[in-house]
Amino acid sequence: MIPTALPEVLILEPKVFGDARGFFFESFNARDFAQCTGLDVSFVQDNHSKSGKGVLRGLHYQIEHPQGKLVRVTQGAVFDVAVDLRRSSPNFGKWEGVLLSENNKRQLWIPPGFAHGFLVTSDSAEFLYKTTDYWHPEHERSLLWNDPAVGIEWPIQGEPLLAAKDSAAATLELTEVFA
Ligand SMILES: Cc1cn([C@H]2C[C@H](O)[C@@H](COP(=O)(O)OP(=O)(O)O[C@H]3O[C@@H](C)C(=O)[C@@H](O)[C@H]3O)O2)c(=O)[nH]c1=O
């Protein structure tokens, strides 16, 4: 496990077994996850998306039923970002960005209370993640990806491809946050 600048956001690197056939690794093991993170969480939903180069999804969170997310990339590469939205946190409004790719096989743990998003930096990317709570569309919120008050340094020149809801997302000043 590799810590990040945001102490609750963790990078996990699975042990990959390569041989003449290809590779094998345990992409999730509940006992190892609990042991190496010290967390007692259970995952209830798995999601899978595919996106083209320059697509930016996020920055998403649920203001009620907040989800912890364990995210990874099985094809291509993304710049994955978490933003601490807990007002009481010393890191409120701070972000962390990590390259996740099919090659490095890194996984990122994003706890409840954080917004999450990613930018596809390869021609396309398949993105898989586990969540600790179910999707509650009525509680979904989007933080504006390029809010200067957050200042995420996205590795992009020009404009990303966004969903309408993400183009119209709220800034940190105006969005609902966690206590
Ligand atoms: C998130 C979600 C969406 N959907 C549906 C709703 C919609 O018709 C379609 C696409 O949804 P979205 O546009 O919200 O997909 P997307 O923009 O990929 O949303 C995801 O973004 C990343 C960054 C996250 O962190 C996730 O939690 C999630 O918010 O899928 C579900 O059925 N279940 C779900 O859990």
The ligand as a MOL file (V3000), in Angstrom:
LIG
                    3D

  0  0  0     0  0            999 V3000
M  V30 BEGIN CTAB
M  V30 COUNTS 35 37 0 0 0
M  V30 BEGIN ATOM
M  V30 1 C -23.3110 5.8260 -11.4960 0
M  V30 2 C -24.4210 4.9360 -12.1020 0
M  V30 3 C -24.9920 5.2750 -13.3090 0
M  V30 4 N -25.9610 4.5010 -13.8340 0
M  V30 5 C -26.5530 4.8660 -15.1380 0
M  V30 6 C -27.1220 6.2660 -15.1830 0
M  V30 7 C -26.8300 6.7490 -16.5790 0
M  V30 8 O -27.9180 6.4180 -17.4500 0
M  V30 9 C -25.6170 5.9580 -17.0170 0
M  V30 10 C -24.3380 6.7950 -16.9850 0
M  V30 11 O -24.2430 7.3880 -15.7010 0
M  V30 12 P -23.2320 8.5660 -15.4180 0
M  V30 13 O -23.2730 9.5570 -16.5340 0
M  V30 14 O -23.5280 9.0910 -14.0410 0
M  V30 15 O -21.8460 7.7940 -15.4300 0
M  V30 16 P -20.4350 8.3370 -14.9410 0
M  V30 17 O -20.2750 9.7750 -15.3430 0
M  V30 18 O -19.4250 7.3830 -15.4120 0
M  V30 19 O -20.5710 8.2810 -13.3520 0
M  V30 20 C -19.5350 7.7770 -12.5690 0
M  V30 21 O -18.4510 8.7000 -12.6050 0
M  V30 22 C -17.3190 8.3460 -11.8010 0
M  V30 23 C -16.3110 9.4580 -11.9100 0
M  V30 24 C -17.6880 7.9860 -10.4170 0
M  V30 25 O -16.9750 8.2520 -9.4600 0
M  V30 26 C -18.9170 7.1460 -10.2500 0
M  V30 27 O -19.3230 7.0790 -8.9100 0
M  V30 28 C -20.0510 7.5990 -11.1290 0
M  V30 29 O -20.5620 8.8330 -10.6370 0
M  V30 30 O -25.5000 4.8620 -16.1030 0
M  V30 31 C -26.3950 3.3630 -13.1850 0
M  V30 32 O -27.2960 2.6340 -13.6680 0
M  V30 33 N -25.8220 3.0070 -11.9970 0
M  V30 34 C -24.8470 3.7610 -11.4330 0
M  V30 35 O -24.3250 3.3900 -10.3300 0
M  V30 END ATOM
M  V30 BEGIN BOND
M  V30 1 1 1 2
M  V30 2 2 2 3
M  V30 3 1 2 34
M  V30 4 1 3 4
M  V30 5 1 4 5
M  V30 6 1 4 31
M  V30 7 1 5 6
M  V30 8 1 5 30
M  V30 9 1 6 7
M  V30 10 1 7 8
M  V30 11 1 7 9
M  V30 12 1 9 10
M  V30 13 1 9 30
M  V30 14 1 10 11
M  V30 15 1 11 12
M  V30 16 2 12 13
M  V30 17 1 12 14
M  V30 18 1 12 15
M  V30 19 1 15 16
M  V30 20 2 16 17
M  V30 21 1 16 18
M  V30 22 1 16 19
M  V30 23 1 19 20
M  V30 24 1 20 21
M  V30 25 1 20 28
M  V30 26 1 21 22
M  V30 27 1 22 23
M  V30 28 1 22 24
M  V30 29 2 24 25
M  V30 30 1 24 26
M  V30 31 1 26 27
M  V30 32 1 26 28
M  V30 33 1 28 29
M  V30 34 2 31 32
M  V30 35 1 31 33
M  V30 36 1 33 34
M  V30 37 2 34 35
M  V30 END BOND
M  V30 END CTAB
M  END
